[in-house]
Amino acid sequence: MKPLEQQVTSLRLHDMERRWKALVETRRQHELTLNEGLEILLQVEQQDRKLSDLNGFINRPVFVIRPPSKGF
């Protein structure tokens, strides 16, 4: 079986991977229950997706419809 980090990366859950690495580095992963850990990781991923959606909306081009000119 692949290590957890590889599985999360292959699923494109990059923020979840970063948060997991931070928990491992600070040795906090052992302080959390399974439910608490999953809740933290899922919240991070949800926040990232909402932010990505918002950024995509902000960066979309805006098309202005103007009335046709009289000469044509």
N, C-alpha and C positions, 0 to 999 in steps of 0.2 A: 504494500500500500504506500502511496506517495505521502510525503510529509504534508502536514496541514498547510503550510505556506504555499507549497506548489499547487495544491488543490484549489486554494482560494485564488491564486493568481490565474490559474487556467480558467476559472469561472469569471474572470474579469471583475473581481471584487477587491479593487486596489485599496480603497480606504479601509476596508475591513482588514486587509492584510497589514496595513500600516499600524492600525490600532492594536492588532494582535501582537505585532513585534514590539510595540511600546509596552504592552502589558508584560511580555516576556522579559524585556530588558529591565523593567522595574520590579520584576518578580511578583507582580500582583495577580497573575493568572491563577495562582494557587489559593488566593484569598476569596475568589469568587465562586459562587455556585454555578452550575451549568446554566441555569435560567438567567442569572445575572450577567454572565459572560456573553451569552447569546443576545440578550437584550442590548447590551452595550454595542456589540458588533453590528447588529441589525440597525440600530439607531444611527450609527456612523454612516452606514451604506445608504440608508434612506435620506439622510441629510445631504449626502454627496449627490444623489440622483436629483433631488429637488433643486439643488444649486445648479446642476448641469442643465436641467430643464429651463430654469430661470435665465441662465446665461445664454442659452440657445434662443430664447424668446427675445432677449434684449439685443442680441447680435443679428437678428433677422433683418434682411433689407426691407425697407418700407417703400412701397410703390405709391406714388401720388397720381391720382387720375385727374387730369385737367380737361376742361372742355375743349373741343376742337377749335382751332383758330379759324377766323372768318375767311381767310384767303384760300382755304382748301375745300 
